[in-house]
Amino acid sequence: MNLAELQARAKRNEPLARHTTSRIGGPADLLIEARSGEELSLIVSRADEMNLPCLVLGGGANVLVSDKGIRGMVVINRSKEIKFNVRDTSARVEVDSGVSLISLARDCIERGLAGFEWAIGVPGTVGGGVVGNAGAHGADIASNLYMARILRRGLAPEWWTPRQLAFEYRSSALKKYRLAERPIVLSAIFDLRRDNRTNLERRANEFNNKRKTSQPPGATIGSMFKNPKGDYAGRLIEACGLKGTRIGGAKISEIHANFFVNAEHATASDVMQLVNFAKNEVLKNFGVELELEVELLGDWGQDRIKTDDLFELEDEEA
Ligand SMILES: Cc1cc2nc3c(=O)[nH]c(=O)nc-3n(C[C@H](O)[C@H](O)[C@H](O)COP(=O)(O)OP(=O)(O)OC[C@H]3O[C@@H](n4cnc5c(N)ncnc54)[C@H](O)[C@@H]3O)c2cc1C
């Protein structure tokens, strides 16, 4: 891809509310969709060469983007390839990082392959899942990741083992990097086991039913806070009597107190006020300091930069 093509496809001042599950978020100076793993690594490398700040988003299911938006370029990862390698009793699947966790779970179940049922109701992509070690129902990405292909800024892609990725509860070595320097997940390989398809479908249905009764539908940001050791953020917020509390268009769900809902045209600022309120109440009542699980992205202070200046660079390939 040359610079002219990149330029033609990039959208300017694209509202990120269109690309997050909460339907909240100001504009990205530039936004481009990567349609394959190759495009993803090319776009990120190109942006790095141009010294253009560049951030990759998957499903936007674990982020709160500021109302002022994100400076530089946002890449929406739509890489989609899935390759199964099935043997007698075991299997491996190699997936692009833009594959949705839900469709990967479905594909595995359809083939009678166990190991990914937990992800049946988890929004977002494999890339976002690896970064935050997504998990549910007692399993997580770390449970069966074999290796992930990682692009460190300015270097050639390399395969990282789970040990290098240093997974923790809802975190990994990748999450510890500053955003501007965070390596990109290009693809991942997971170990799977052969199982009975009916069993897998039953498990997945159970998980889905549980989710339907315990989590709010519609535009939400997922779990707002990490569960503190030995307790649940939702329980603590609920015990403070905060279910249903609303600031502007943002509301603490009546169904699950750790889910913050975009009830009506919520802004990121509404959500942040609600976050701070809930944090203070929990600290005051229980002495527990809640830590955000959701990542704050974007510009929470400074002024926008002029997008017209961003492409004033020579294109050797054009
Ligand atoms: C209704 C709801 C229910 C949820 N339930 C669960 C649950 O049960 N368990 C759970 O763990 N999570 C849950 N979440 C949170 C979310 O689903 C996970 O965190 C998911 O892994 C986010 O993936 P994403 O692609 O949307 O990441 P994004 O939100 O797009 O990005 C998250 C971070 O990862 C970075 N990133 C994304 N892709 C890449 C990449 N390819 N390379 C490098 N960095 C990347 C982004 O820059 C950002 O910093 C839920 C969310 C919602 C809205």
The ligand as a MOL file (V3000), in Angstrom:
LIG
                    3D

  0  0  0     0  0            999 V3000
M  V30 BEGIN CTAB
M  V30 COUNTS 53 58 0 0 0
M  V30 BEGIN ATOM
M  V30 1 C -20.9880 -6.0390 27.2080 0
M  V30 2 C -19.5410 -6.3370 27.4670 0
M  V30 3 C -19.1870 -7.5070 28.1340 0
M  V30 4 C -17.8450 -7.7880 28.3770 0
M  V30 5 N -17.5280 -8.9480 29.0190 0
M  V30 6 C -16.2350 -9.2490 29.2350 0
M  V30 7 C -15.8580 -10.4850 29.8660 0
M  V30 8 O -16.6870 -11.2950 30.2110 0
M  V30 9 N -14.5370 -10.7180 30.0440 0
M  V30 10 C -13.5670 -9.8330 29.6490 0
M  V30 11 O -12.3760 -10.1200 29.8220 0
M  V30 12 N -13.8860 -8.6840 29.0450 0
M  V30 13 C -15.1870 -8.3690 28.8330 0
M  V30 14 N -15.5020 -7.1860 28.2160 0
M  V30 15 C -14.4330 -6.2850 27.7760 0
M  V30 16 C -13.9580 -6.6020 26.3460 0
M  V30 17 O -14.8480 -7.4780 25.7210 0
M  V30 18 C -12.5700 -7.2310 26.3410 0
M  V30 19 O -11.6730 -6.4460 27.0710 0
M  V30 20 C -12.0390 -7.3890 24.9110 0
M  V30 21 O -10.8970 -8.1880 24.9340 0
M  V30 22 C -11.7110 -6.0450 24.2660 0
M  V30 23 O -11.2840 -6.2790 22.9440 0
M  V30 24 P -11.3560 -5.1250 21.8630 0
M  V30 25 O -10.9090 -5.6830 20.5780 0
M  V30 26 O -12.7100 -4.5020 21.8900 0
M  V30 27 O -10.2950 -4.1070 22.4470 0
M  V30 28 P -10.3670 -2.5300 22.3110 0
M  V30 29 O -11.3400 -2.0060 23.3220 0
M  V30 30 O -10.5460 -2.1370 20.9120 0
M  V30 31 O -8.8870 -2.1570 22.7960 0
M  V30 32 C -8.4710 -2.3810 24.1110 0
M  V30 33 C -6.9700 -2.0580 24.2060 0
M  V30 34 O -6.2600 -3.0100 23.4370 0
M  V30 35 C -5.5150 -2.3560 22.4090 0
M  V30 36 N -5.5870 -3.1970 21.2080 0
M  V30 37 C -6.6840 -3.6570 20.5640 0
M  V30 38 N -6.3230 -4.4450 19.5330 0
M  V30 39 C -4.9660 -4.4750 19.5290 0
M  V30 40 C -3.9810 -5.1120 18.7090 0
M  V30 41 N -4.3050 -5.8850 17.6730 0
M  V30 42 N -2.6750 -4.9310 19.0100 0
M  V30 43 C -2.3170 -4.1620 20.0580 0
M  V30 44 N -3.1730 -3.5020 20.8610 0
M  V30 45 C -4.4900 -3.6790 20.5990 0
M  V30 46 C -6.1850 -1.0050 22.2060 0
M  V30 47 O -5.2700 -0.0500 21.6890 0
M  V30 48 C -6.6170 -0.6810 23.6230 0
M  V30 49 O -5.5140 -0.1830 24.3360 0
M  V30 50 C -16.8370 -6.8840 27.9510 0
M  V30 51 C -17.1980 -5.7210 27.2600 0
M  V30 52 C -18.5280 -5.4380 27.0240 0
M  V30 53 C -18.8760 -4.1950 26.2640 0
M  V30 END ATOM
M  V30 BEGIN BOND
M  V30 1 1 1 2
M  V30 2 1 2 3
M  V30 3 2 2 52
M  V30 4 2 3 4
M  V30 5 1 4 5
M  V30 6 1 4 50
M  V30 7 2 5 6
M  V30 8 1 6 7
M  V30 9 1 6 13
M  V30 10 2 7 8
M  V30 11 1 7 9
M  V30 12 1 9 10
M  V30 13 2 10 11
M  V30 14 1 10 12
M  V30 15 2 12 13
M  V30 16 1 13 14
M  V30 17 1 14 15
M  V30 18 1 14 50
M  V30 19 1 15 16
M  V30 20 1 16 17
M  V30 21 1 16 18
M  V30 22 1 18 19
M  V30 23 1 18 20
M  V30 24 1 20 21
M  V30 25 1 20 22
M  V30 26 1 22 23
M  V30 27 1 23 24
M  V30 28 2 24 25
M  V30 29 1 24 26
M  V30 30 1 24 27
M  V30 31 1 27 28
M  V30 32 2 28 29
M  V30 33 1 28 30
M  V30 34 1 28 31
M  V30 35 1 31 32
M  V30 36 1 32 33
M  V30 37 1 33 34
M  V30 38 1 33 48
M  V30 39 1 34 35
M  V30 40 1 35 36
M  V30 41 1 35 46
M  V30 42 1 36 37
M  V30 43 1 36 45
M  V30 44 2 37 38
M  V30 45 1 38 39
M  V30 46 1 39 40
M  V30 47 2 39 45
M  V30 48 1 40 41
M  V30 49 2 40 42
M  V30 50 1 42 43
M  V30 51 2 43 44
M  V30 52 1 44 45
M  V30 53 1 46 47
M  V30 54 1 46 48
M  V30 55 1 48 49
M  V30 56 2 50 51
M  V30 57 1 51 52
M  V30 58 1 52 53
M  V30 END BOND
M  V30 END CTAB
M  END
